[in-house]
Amino acid sequence: MSTEPHRGPAILTELSPADFRARLPELLAVYVAAMRYPRGTEYHRAPMWSEHSARSGWQAFAASLPEDPDTVVGVAYGYRGDSRQWWNQQVRTGMRHSGRSPEAIDRILADYFELTELHVRPDMQGRGIGELLLHALLRDRTEAAVLLSTPEVAGEDNRAWRLYRRFGFQDIVRRFVFTGDARPFAVLGRRLPLEPDLLPHSPGTNDDPDGSGAP
Ligand SMILES: CC(C)(COP(=O)(O)OP(=O)(O)OC[C@H]1O[C@@H](n2cnc3c(N)ncnc32)[C@H](O)[C@@H]1OP(=O)(O)O)[C@@H](O)C(=O)NCCC(=O)NCCS
C-alpha cells in the first residue's frame, strides 16, 4: 500500500450559511485539531461561528479530497469588517497604540474583508490546501483590503506565517494582546484585489509592486 501523502488538488466547496451551520460540528473539528485546542473548545465556538455566518459579506469554503469528498479537511471563512464589530474595535485600539494616525486608521478600517478563520487538518497540512482556500476566499472580494490576526510565532516560523507572507500580507500591528487572550497576536493585511498572477503554487509573487506597503 502506498504511504505517499495526497498531492492532487483538493475540492473546494463554497458553503451557504445554512450549509455552514448544518456542518458546524465537522468544521469545528478541523479548527480544534488544526489549532491543537483542547477538546470541547468547539462547543464554546459554535455559537460565535454561527452568528458570524449571518454577517454582511460572509463567505466560506470547505476543502475535501477527491477520493473522499464528504470529509472536510479544511475550512476558511470571513466577512466584511464593520466598526460595530469587536475585532474591528480591538484592532483600532492596537493601531492607535502603535502610533498610526487617525486618518490612516480610518482609511484602513473603512473598507476591508476580515479573514476570520483558515484551518487545515494537521495530517493534510503542507499540501497547498490552505493556499487554495485562501485564494478562493479572496479572489472575488470587492473590499479594498483584507485583514487578519494570527498568533505571534518566533521567527514567523510556521505554515500560517509563510502562507500569509507568500500572499503579500504586511504588518498592521505586531504583538497585540486582544482583550481576554494573553497571547500576543499580529494583525496583518494586504490590499485587494489579488494580483492576477497570485495563483496557487506560483512562486515568488508576494512582492509589493509599488513599494507602498500594506493597505
Ligand atoms: C495555516 C494553514 C491553514 C495553512 O494550510 P496548509 O495547507 O498547511 O498550507 P499551505 O497551503 O501553505 O501549504 C503549502 C506548503 O506545503 C508545501 N507544498 C507541498 N506540496 C505542495 C503543493 N502541491 N502545492 C503547494 N504547496 C505544496 C509548500 O511548500 C508549503 O510549505 P511551507 O508551509 O513549508 O512553506 C494550516 O497549516 C493550519 O491549519 N495551521 C494551523 C492553524 C492555523 O495556524 N491557522 C491560521 C490561524 S490564523
The ligand as a MOL file (V3000), in Angstrom:
LIG
                    3D

  0  0  0     0  0            999 V3000
M  V30 BEGIN CTAB
M  V30 COUNTS 48 50 0 0 0
M  V30 BEGIN ATOM
M  V30 1 C -2.1120 27.7690 8.1970 0
M  V30 2 C -2.7330 26.6250 7.4200 0
M  V30 3 C -4.1960 26.8870 7.1950 0
M  V30 4 C -2.0170 26.5270 6.0580 0
M  V30 5 O -2.5580 25.4570 5.3320 0
M  V30 6 P -1.5920 24.3840 4.6500 0
M  V30 7 O -2.4310 23.6320 3.7080 0
M  V30 8 O -0.8480 23.6640 5.6920 0
M  V30 9 O -0.5290 25.3590 3.9670 0
M  V30 10 P -0.1800 25.7140 2.5000 0
M  V30 11 O -1.3050 25.6790 1.5700 0
M  V30 12 O 0.5620 26.9790 2.5980 0
M  V30 13 O 0.7910 24.5570 2.1430 0
M  V30 14 C 1.8390 24.8940 1.3820 0
M  V30 15 C 3.0350 24.2160 1.9900 0
M  V30 16 O 3.0390 22.8990 1.5030 0
M  V30 17 C 4.1100 22.7540 0.5910 0
M  V30 18 N 3.5640 22.0040 -0.5340 0
M  V30 19 C 3.7820 20.7130 -0.7090 0
M  V30 20 N 3.1570 20.2940 -1.8090 0
M  V30 21 C 2.5100 21.3370 -2.3240 0
M  V30 22 C 1.6940 21.5390 -3.4520 0
M  V30 23 N 1.4050 20.5380 -4.3040 0
M  V30 24 N 1.2000 22.7550 -3.6330 0
M  V30 25 C 1.5050 23.7560 -2.8190 0
M  V30 26 N 2.2580 23.6250 -1.7340 0
M  V30 27 C 2.7650 22.4200 -1.5040 0
M  V30 28 C 4.5940 24.1680 0.2950 0
M  V30 29 O 5.9430 24.1650 0.0120 0
M  V30 30 C 4.2820 24.8690 1.5870 0
M  V30 31 O 5.2690 24.5730 2.5170 0
M  V30 32 P 5.6680 25.5540 3.7330 0
M  V30 33 O 4.4820 25.6990 4.6310 0
M  V30 34 O 6.7760 24.8550 4.4260 0
M  V30 35 O 6.0520 26.8670 3.1300 0
M  V30 36 C -2.5490 25.2730 8.1540 0
M  V30 37 O -1.1850 24.9620 8.2320 0
M  V30 38 C -3.1800 25.2740 9.5250 0
M  V30 39 O -4.3500 24.9730 9.6530 0
M  V30 40 N -2.3710 25.5750 10.5770 0
M  V30 41 C -2.8200 25.5280 11.9410 0
M  V30 42 C -3.9180 26.5210 12.1850 0
M  V30 43 C -3.5030 27.9220 11.8790 0
M  V30 44 O -2.4110 28.3580 12.2320 0
M  V30 45 N -4.3940 28.6330 11.2140 0
M  V30 46 C -4.1970 30.0120 10.9040 0
M  V30 47 C -4.5250 30.7920 12.1390 0
M  V30 48 S -4.5720 32.4850 11.7460 0
M  V30 END ATOM
M  V30 BEGIN BOND
M  V30 1 1 1 2
M  V30 2 1 2 3
M  V30 3 1 2 4
M  V30 4 1 2 36
M  V30 5 1 4 5
M  V30 6 1 5 6
M  V30 7 2 6 7
M  V30 8 1 6 8
M  V30 9 1 6 9
M  V30 10 1 9 10
M  V30 11 2 10 11
M  V30 12 1 10 12
M  V30 13 1 10 13
M  V30 14 1 13 14
M  V30 15 1 14 15
M  V30 16 1 15 16
M  V30 17 1 15 30
M  V30 18 1 16 17
M  V30 19 1 17 18
M  V30 20 1 17 28
M  V30 21 1 18 19
M  V30 22 1 18 27
M  V30 23 2 19 20
M  V30 24 1 20 21
M  V30 25 1 21 22
M  V30 26 2 21 27
M  V30 27 1 22 23
M  V30 28 2 22 24
M  V30 29 1 24 25
M  V30 30 2 25 26
M  V30 31 1 26 27
M  V30 32 1 28 29
M  V30 33 1 28 30
M  V30 34 1 30 31
M  V30 35 1 31 32
M  V30 36 2 32 33
M  V30 37 1 32 34
M  V30 38 1 32 35
M  V30 39 1 36 37
M  V30 40 1 36 38
M  V30 41 2 38 39
M  V30 42 1 38 40
M  V30 43 1 40 41
M  V30 44 1 41 42
M  V30 45 1 42 43
M  V30 46 2 43 44
M  V30 47 1 43 45
M  V30 48 1 45 46
M  V30 49 1 46 47
M  V30 50 1 47 48
M  V30 END BOND
M  V30 END CTAB
M  END
